[in-house]
Structures are given as C-alpha cells and as structure tokens.
Amino acid sequence: MTAPMMILIAGPYRSGTGDDPARMAANLATLESAALPIFEKGHVPMIGEWAALPILRGAGGGAAGSPAYDRIMHPTAHRLLQKCDGVLRLPGASAGADNDVKIARARGIPVWHDLSEIPEAS
C-alpha cells in the first residue's frame, strides 16, 4: 500500500490520427478508459489533454499542429509532470507520451505499462 498519487495517463492522442478530430477523440476515450481503474486504486488520474484543451480554447482555439496548439499542448503535460507522482504509459506510438516517460524517469517517478502494476493506495 502506498499514499494516494496523481498519475498521468500517457499514450497516443494526436499520433496516428492524421489530425482527424474524430480519431483524436477516440484516442482520448482510450486514455480516459484508464481513469476509473486508477481512481478505484485510490489515486487521482490525470490526462494532459484534460488540462490543455480548456487552455487552448481560452487562447482562441487552434487545430492540431497550429502555433497555439503547439504552444499549449505538450508544455501543459510537461508542467503537469512536475506535480505527478507516476505515469501510466498506454500502448501505441506517441512521441509526446514517450517524452512524458523520459521526463518521469528523469524525475525519478515510477512509470507503469499496465494498470495491474500500479499499487493500491492506503
């Protein structure tokens, strides 16, 4: 058992979508599918897009790959990683998620590749 943690769920969001909003939404749904199991283990799940998308809207929006998108999306995840206690890396090619793992390892926080690896909170 461990203290409750904030766990970043990292995986493909934009990658492999050709910037198709429906495919990006499907990827977000995949990321979100890990949120409840993390919560049920006693932790707080976090997804970078949950924080970044409202910021992007506040900046006037911007399609994937636009200057506003690039200025907000990945930097938001990087800032979140300064507060997170671990990362769950879901399967799938994603340069952004790979970078999240790199940052997590540099910070010395755990990286898990399966929900079963995440310890229960006490």
Legacy VTK file of the C-alpha trace (Angstrom):
# vtk DataFile Version 3.0
C-alpha trace
ASCII
DATASET POLYDATA
POINTS 122 float
0.000 0.000 0.000
1.117 3.500 -0.750
-0.079 7.071 -0.314
-2.545 8.332 -2.934
-0.755 9.572 -6.043
-1.601 11.751 -9.019
-0.906 9.537 -12.024
-0.536 10.907 -15.541
-2.054 8.662 -18.190
0.182 8.909 -21.265
-0.484 7.440 -24.686
-1.443 8.377 -28.216
-3.703 11.387 -28.617
-2.763 13.048 -31.890
-0.352 10.367 -33.103
-1.584 8.252 -35.983
-4.754 10.281 -36.479
-3.802 12.432 -39.448
-5.223 15.215 -37.221
-8.750 13.829 -37.712
-10.778 15.177 -34.749
-12.896 12.001 -34.521
-9.793 9.808 -34.301
-8.256 12.158 -31.730
-11.479 11.929 -29.692
-11.289 8.130 -29.902
-7.707 8.234 -28.627
-8.791 10.481 -25.751
-11.520 7.965 -24.901
-8.856 5.248 -24.764
-6.762 7.357 -22.387
-9.849 8.041 -20.287
-10.647 4.338 -20.044
-7.738 4.035 -17.582
-9.018 6.839 -15.338
-11.635 4.912 -13.348
-9.367 1.935 -12.587
-6.691 4.339 -11.308
-9.284 6.137 -9.196
-10.544 2.827 -7.832
-6.990 2.024 -6.700
-7.197 5.167 -4.548
-5.284 7.586 -6.785
-6.099 10.684 -8.837
-5.891 10.070 -12.590
-4.724 12.919 -14.820
-4.578 13.297 -18.588
-2.659 16.196 -20.095
-5.434 16.936 -22.571
-7.897 17.413 -19.697
-5.839 20.425 -18.651
-4.568 21.582 -22.034
-7.771 21.601 -24.101
-9.553 24.242 -21.979
-6.395 26.364 -22.063
-6.293 26.015 -25.847
-9.958 27.066 -26.062
-9.179 30.061 -23.833
-6.417 31.033 -26.232
-8.941 31.145 -29.073
-8.524 27.540 -30.131
-6.278 26.083 -32.725
-6.218 22.985 -34.840
-3.688 20.256 -34.212
-0.327 21.477 -35.417
-1.254 25.169 -35.241
1.059 27.568 -33.390
-1.409 27.833 -30.474
-1.766 24.048 -30.271
1.994 23.540 -30.256
2.477 26.324 -27.683
-0.030 24.809 -25.258
-0.488 21.037 -25.564
2.889 19.454 -24.769
4.043 22.231 -22.414
0.922 21.632 -20.304
1.801 17.942 -19.936
5.376 18.857 -19.038
4.145 21.186 -16.292
1.748 18.520 -15.012
4.622 16.078 -14.783
6.249 18.361 -12.224
3.256 17.609 -9.958
2.513 13.984 -10.841
3.739 11.063 -8.782
3.793 8.490 -11.580
2.953 7.798 -15.213
0.875 5.044 -16.768
2.162 4.600 -20.332
-0.542 3.050 -22.502
0.359 1.159 -25.687
0.732 2.867 -29.027
3.200 5.038 -30.863
3.340 8.550 -29.418
6.337 10.859 -29.340
4.597 13.006 -26.716
3.903 10.038 -24.427
7.458 8.788 -24.925
8.685 12.219 -23.852
6.409 12.086 -20.795
8.089 8.798 -19.837
11.519 10.351 -20.357
10.615 13.282 -18.085
9.151 10.948 -15.456
12.283 8.808 -15.399
14.471 11.916 -15.142
12.387 12.988 -12.129
12.723 9.504 -10.632
8.989 8.835 -10.517
7.579 5.435 -11.457
6.419 4.533 -14.946
3.961 1.669 -15.303
2.880 -0.058 -18.508
-0.124 -1.914 -17.130
-2.830 -0.968 -14.643
-2.039 -4.092 -12.628
1.428 -2.676 -11.845
0.033 0.376 -10.022
-0.076 -0.241 -6.262
-3.249 0.269 -4.245
-3.342 3.432 -2.144
-3.603 3.003 1.604
LINES 1 123
122 0 1 2 3 4 5 6 7 8 9 10 11 12 13 14 15 16 17 18 19 20 21 22 23 24 25 26 27 28 29 30 31 32 33 34 35 36 37 38 39 40 41 42 43 44 45 46 47 48 49 50 51 52 53 54 55 56 57 58 59 60 61 62 63 64 65 66 67 68 69 70 71 72 73 74 75 76 77 78 79 80 81 82 83 84 85 86 87 88 89 90 91 92 93 94 95 96 97 98 99 100 101 102 103 104 105 106 107 108 109 110 111 112 113 114 115 116 117 118 119 120 121
